[in-house]
Amino acid sequence: MKYAFTSLRSNAKRRNILFTITLDQFREWCSKVTYIGFAGRSSESYTIDRRHNDIGYHIDNIKVMKKGENVKKYFYYDYRMKVASFATQEEVVSTEEDPF
């Protein structure tokens, strides 16, 4: 858990995103949503997503999401025209309910 926390915090710092989560908060949250053990590199693995991108990483602003779903928020492929396009974080509006 400590490695996942440190990695998340370092990536937030590198990307200049506010990070206010403590290690104890992260441990409690991980236990509640069973994040550890399901994180990984496949599209079915869990990742941590921010509900509102302008707030940053705050314990009430994070949720678990499958990596494949997270990528789909930013990627669109038009099969008819065979053209791929990407959205920026500012263009993405999430309308789905949070299952966690």
N, CA and C of each residue as an Amber inpcrd file, in Angstrom:
protein
   300
   0.8150000  -1.1960000   0.0000000   0.0000000   0.0000000   0.0000000
   0.8600000   1.2630000   0.0000000   1.9520000   1.1740000   0.7500000
   2.8320000   2.3480000   0.8240000   3.4350000   2.6580000  -0.5470000
   3.8030000   1.6140000  -1.2940000   4.3470000   1.8240000  -2.6310000
   3.3100000   2.4830000  -3.5480000   2.0700000   2.0010000  -3.5080000
   1.0090000   2.5690000  -4.3390000   0.7600000   4.0260000  -3.9580000
   0.7750000   4.3100000  -2.6610000   0.5800000   5.6790000  -2.1790000
   1.7010000   6.5990000  -2.6530000   2.9320000   6.1440000  -2.4730000
   4.0890000   6.9520000  -2.8680000   4.0990000   7.1970000  -4.3740000
   3.7520000   6.1760000  -5.1300000   3.6920000   6.3100000  -6.5860000
   2.6190000   7.3200000  -7.0090000   1.4430000   7.2150000  -6.4030000
   0.3550000   8.1470000  -6.7220000   0.7350000   9.5790000  -6.3730000
   1.3260000   9.7640000  -5.2040000   1.7420000  11.1010000  -4.7610000
   2.8400000  11.6650000  -5.6610000   3.8050000  10.8310000  -6.0410000
   4.9010000  11.2880000  -6.9180000   4.3760000  11.6900000  -8.2940000
   3.4620000  10.8870000  -8.8370000   2.8850000  11.2230000 -10.1510000
   2.0750000  12.5100000 -10.0820000   1.3660000  12.7180000  -8.9900000
   0.6060000  13.9630000  -8.8250000   1.5570000  15.1560000  -8.7640000
   2.6440000  15.0080000  -8.0220000   3.6240000  16.0890000  -7.9180000
   4.2520000  16.3910000  -9.2770000   4.6160000  15.3210000 -10.0070000
   5.2160000  15.4970000 -11.3360000   4.2720000  16.2290000 -12.2800000
   2.9570000  15.9540000 -12.1450000   1.9550000  16.5610000 -13.0180000
   1.3980000  17.8700000 -12.4560000   1.9690000  18.3270000 -11.3390000
   1.5670000  19.5850000 -10.7050000   0.1050000  19.5580000 -10.2520000
  -0.3370000  18.4390000  -9.6840000  -1.7080000  18.2750000  -9.2130000
  -1.6890000  18.2310000  -7.6880000  -2.5650000  18.9860000  -7.0640000
  -2.6640000  19.0410000  -5.6120000  -2.9230000  17.6420000  -5.0450000
  -2.2120000  17.2860000  -3.9800000  -2.3330000  15.9750000  -3.3540000
  -2.4010000  16.1740000  -1.8510000  -3.5640000  15.8940000  -1.2290000
  -3.7390000  16.1210000   0.2030000  -4.0400000  14.8450000   0.9850000
  -3.8970000  13.6960000   0.3810000  -4.2230000  12.4190000   1.0240000
  -3.0660000  11.9820000   1.9130000  -3.3810000  11.5360000   3.1200000
  -2.3610000  10.9850000   4.0080000  -2.2730000   9.4730000   3.7940000
  -1.1830000   8.8810000   4.2420000  -1.0010000   7.4400000   4.1010000
  -2.0930000   6.6800000   4.8600000  -2.4560000   7.1460000   6.0400000
  -3.5130000   6.4840000   6.8130000  -4.8570000   6.5490000   6.0920000
  -5.1830000   7.7060000   5.5080000  -6.4260000   7.8330000   4.7370000
  -6.4120000   6.8800000   3.5500000  -5.2670000   6.8010000   2.8760000
  -5.1360000   5.9430000   1.7060000  -5.2940000   4.4710000   2.0920000
  -4.7000000   4.0590000   3.1960000  -4.8320000   2.6780000   3.6610000
  -6.2920000   2.3280000   3.9440000  -6.9880000   3.2200000   4.6260000
  -8.3990000   2.9850000   4.9430000  -9.2320000   2.9150000   3.6620000
  -8.9740000   3.8280000   2.7440000  -9.7080000   3.8620000   1.4730000
  -9.4490000   2.5880000   0.6670000  -8.2010000   2.1530000   0.5870000
  -7.8480000   0.9410000  -0.1620000  -8.5620000  -0.2830000   0.3990000
  -8.6400000  -0.3700000   1.7100000  -9.3360000  -1.4890000   2.3390000
 -10.8240000  -1.4620000   2.0210000 -11.3910000  -0.2680000   1.9860000
 -12.8220000  -0.1120000   1.7340000 -13.1910000  -0.4990000   0.3010000
 -12.3650000  -0.1370000  -0.6640000 -12.6910000  -0.3710000  -2.0810000
 -11.9040000  -1.5310000  -2.6900000 -11.1330000  -2.2300000  -1.8850000
 -10.2910000  -3.3500000  -2.3260000  -9.4340000  -3.0090000  -3.5470000
  -8.7530000  -1.8830000  -3.4660000  -7.8860000  -1.4340000  -4.5620000
  -6.6490000  -2.3110000  -4.6890000  -5.9630000  -2.5470000  -3.5790000
  -4.7430000  -3.3450000  -3.5980000  -5.1130000  -4.7870000  -3.9470000
  -4.3630000  -5.3730000  -4.8350000  -4.6510000  -6.7190000  -5.2900000
  -5.3550000  -6.7270000  -6.6390000  -5.9630000  -5.6090000  -6.9860000
  -6.6380000  -5.4910000  -8.2800000  -5.9860000  -4.4430000  -9.1670000
  -4.9850000  -3.7580000  -8.6610000  -4.2540000  -2.7810000  -9.4650000
  -3.3040000  -3.5340000 -10.3880000  -3.0180000  -2.9700000 -11.5320000
  -2.1090000  -3.6190000 -12.4730000  -2.0510000  -2.8650000 -13.7820000
  -1.6590000  -3.5620000 -14.8360000  -1.4680000  -2.9180000 -16.1360000
  -2.5280000  -3.2780000 -17.1650000  -3.3360000  -4.2840000 -16.8990000
  -4.3380000  -4.6900000 -17.8920000  -5.5280000  -3.7350000 -17.8760000
  -6.3620000  -3.8140000 -18.8940000  -7.5210000  -2.9230000 -18.9820000
  -8.5580000  -3.2450000 -17.9130000  -8.4980000  -4.4380000 -17.3300000
  -9.4260000  -4.8250000 -16.2740000  -8.9000000  -4.4780000 -14.8770000
  -7.6660000  -4.0230000 -14.7950000  -7.0700000  -3.6570000 -13.5090000
  -7.6630000  -2.3500000 -13.0060000  -7.5690000  -2.1590000 -11.6990000
  -8.0690000  -0.9190000 -11.1030000  -7.0510000   0.2030000 -11.2200000
  -7.5630000   1.3920000 -11.3220000  -6.7640000   2.6030000 -11.2860000
  -7.5070000   3.6150000 -10.4220000  -6.8240000   4.6460000 -10.0150000
  -7.4470000   5.6760000  -9.1970000  -7.7780000   6.8610000 -10.0920000
  -9.0250000   7.2840000 -10.0340000  -9.5050000   8.3840000 -10.8630000
 -10.0210000   9.4940000  -9.9620000  -9.8610000  10.7260000 -10.4220000
 -10.4090000  11.8690000  -9.6910000 -11.8130000  12.1700000 -10.2150000
 -12.7500000  12.3430000  -9.3120000 -14.1220000  12.6690000  -9.7090000
 -14.1760000  14.0270000 -10.4060000 -13.5000000  15.0080000  -9.8200000
 -13.4360000  16.3600000 -10.3770000 -11.9670000  16.7150000 -10.5800000
 -11.5610000  16.8890000 -11.8130000 -10.1470000  17.1070000 -12.1180000
  -9.5880000  18.4100000 -11.5650000 -10.4280000  19.3950000 -11.3280000
  -9.9220000  20.6890000 -10.8510000  -9.6340000  20.6980000  -9.3450000
 -10.0710000  19.6850000  -8.6130000  -9.8650000  19.6640000  -7.1670000
  -8.5310000  19.0160000  -6.8000000  -8.0880000  18.0460000  -7.5340000
  -6.8490000  17.3540000  -7.2180000  -7.1270000  16.0640000  -6.4670000
  -6.0810000  15.4850000  -5.8890000  -6.2090000  14.2270000  -5.1630000
  -6.5320000  14.5250000  -3.7020000  -7.7910000  14.4330000  -3.3660000
  -8.3070000  14.5790000  -2.0160000  -9.0900000  13.3030000  -1.7240000
  -9.1090000  12.8330000  -0.5030000  -9.7070000  11.5390000  -0.1900000
 -11.1720000  11.4420000  -0.6160000 -11.8970000  12.5470000  -0.6210000
 -13.3000000  12.5400000  -1.0540000 -13.4570000  12.7320000  -2.5560000
 -12.3480000  12.9060000  -3.2650000 -12.4070000  13.1750000  -4.6990000
 -11.8240000  12.0370000  -5.5360000 -11.5190000  10.9080000  -4.9140000
 -10.9590000   9.7950000  -5.6850000 -11.9290000   8.6210000  -5.7080000
 -11.8150000   7.8470000  -6.7780000 -12.6330000   6.6430000  -6.9140000
 -11.8440000   5.5970000  -7.6740000 -12.2750000   4.3610000  -7.5560000
 -11.6670000   3.2600000  -8.2880000 -12.3520000   3.1570000  -9.6400000
 -11.5460000   2.9160000 -10.6650000 -12.0780000   2.7510000 -12.0120000
 -11.1980000   1.7500000 -12.7360000 -11.7970000   0.9520000 -13.5860000
 -10.9870000   0.0380000 -14.3970000 -10.1910000   0.8530000 -15.4030000
  -8.9560000   0.4340000 -15.6480000  -8.0790000   1.1710000 -16.5570000
  -8.6940000   1.3630000 -17.9360000  -9.3230000   0.3270000 -18.4570000
  -9.9520000   0.4170000 -19.7750000 -11.0250000   1.4910000 -19.8220000
 -11.8200000   1.6150000 -18.7510000 -12.8600000   2.6400000 -18.6910000
 -12.2470000   4.0260000 -18.5900000 -11.1650000   4.1340000 -17.8460000
 -10.5000000   5.4250000 -17.6890000  -9.9310000   5.9180000 -19.0220000
  -9.3560000   5.0070000 -19.7980000  -8.8080000   5.3670000 -21.1040000
  -9.9320000   5.8070000 -22.0480000 -11.0700000   5.1220000 -21.9720000
 -12.1930000   5.4530000 -22.8560000 -12.7060000   6.8710000 -22.6460000
 -12.4820000   7.4290000 -21.4600000 -12.9210000   8.8040000 -21.2130000
 -12.2100000   9.7840000 -22.1490000 -11.0090000   9.4220000 -22.5780000
 -10.1920000  10.3330000 -23.3760000 -10.0030000   9.8980000 -24.8250000
 -10.4730000   8.7120000 -25.1820000 -10.2080000   8.1670000 -26.5070000
 -11.5160000   7.8450000 -27.2090000 -11.6150000   8.2510000 -28.4640000
 -12.7930000   7.9470000 -29.2660000 -12.3230000   7.4760000 -30.6340000
 -12.9120000   6.3730000 -31.1320000 -12.5590000   5.8710000 -32.4490000
 -13.8190000   5.7770000 -33.2950000 -13.8200000   6.4680000 -34.4160000
 -14.9370000   6.4220000 -35.3560000 -14.6590000   5.2920000 -36.3410000
 -15.3850000   4.1950000 -36.1710000 -15.1420000   3.0140000 -37.0090000
 -15.5120000   3.2580000 -38.4740000 -16.4960000   4.0800000 -38.7260000
 -16.9100000   4.3590000 -40.0980000 -15.8350000   5.1540000 -40.8350000
 -15.3160000   6.1840000 -40.1840000 -14.3050000   7.0380000 -40.8140000
 -12.8840000   6.5410000 -40.5590000 -12.7390000   5.5780000 -39.6500000
 -11.4400000   5.0370000 -39.2620000 -10.4900000   6.1290000 -38.7880000
 -11.0200000   6.9430000 -37.8700000 -10.2590000   8.0610000 -37.3230000
 -10.3150000   7.9830000 -35.7980000  -9.1620000   8.1390000 -35.1700000
  -9.0880000   8.1620000 -33.7090000  -8.9360000   9.6000000 -33.2510000
  -9.5440000   9.9290000 -32.1310000  -9.3760000  11.2630000 -31.5700000
  -9.2480000  11.1590000 -30.0540000  -8.6030000  12.1450000 -29.4860000
  -8.3650000  12.1810000 -28.0530000  -8.9370000  13.4670000 -27.4900000
  -9.4900000  13.3760000 -26.2830000 -10.0020000  14.5540000 -25.5950000
  -9.0170000  14.9330000 -24.4980000  -8.9820000  16.2090000 -24.1730000
  -8.1780000  16.6440000 -23.0380000  -9.0040000  16.4590000 -21.7790000
  -8.3770000  16.5410000 -20.6320000  -9.1020000  16.3790000 -19.3730000
 -10.1950000  17.4230000 -19.2310000  -9.9840000  18.6150000 -19.7220000
 -10.9660000  19.6820000 -19.5990000 -12.2170000  19.3940000 -20.4210000
 -12.0700000  18.6180000 -21.5070000 -13.2000000  18.3220000 -22.3870000
 -14.0480000  17.1560000 -21.8890000 -13.5140000  16.3830000 -20.9480000
 -14.2200000  15.1840000 -20.4930000 -15.2080000  15.5610000 -19.3990000
 -16.4460000  15.1180000 -19.5850000 -17.4850000  15.3190000 -18.5850000
 -18.0370000  13.9600000 -18.2280000 -17.8860000  13.5650000 -16.9890000
 -18.3560000  12.2460000 -16.5610000 -19.8070000  12.3320000 -16.1090000
 -20.6610000  11.4870000 -16.6910000 -22.0630000  11.4950000 -16.3240000
 -22.4790000  10.2050000 -15.6310000 -21.5560000   9.2730000 -15.4920000
 -21.9030000   8.0010000 -14.8920000 -21.8700000   8.1140000 -13.3640000
 -22.6770000   7.2820000 -12.7100000 -22.7040000   7.2320000 -11.2620000
 -21.4780000   6.4890000 -10.7590000 -20.9750000   6.8770000  -9.6160000
 -19.8240000   6.2430000  -9.0030000 -20.2680000   4.9630000  -8.3030000
 -19.7720000   3.7900000  -8.7370000 -20.1870000   2.5380000  -8.1150000
 -19.5730000   2.3050000  -6.7460000 -18.5930000   3.1200000  -6.3740000
 -17.9230000   2.9290000  -5.1100000 -18.3050000   4.0510000  -4.2000000
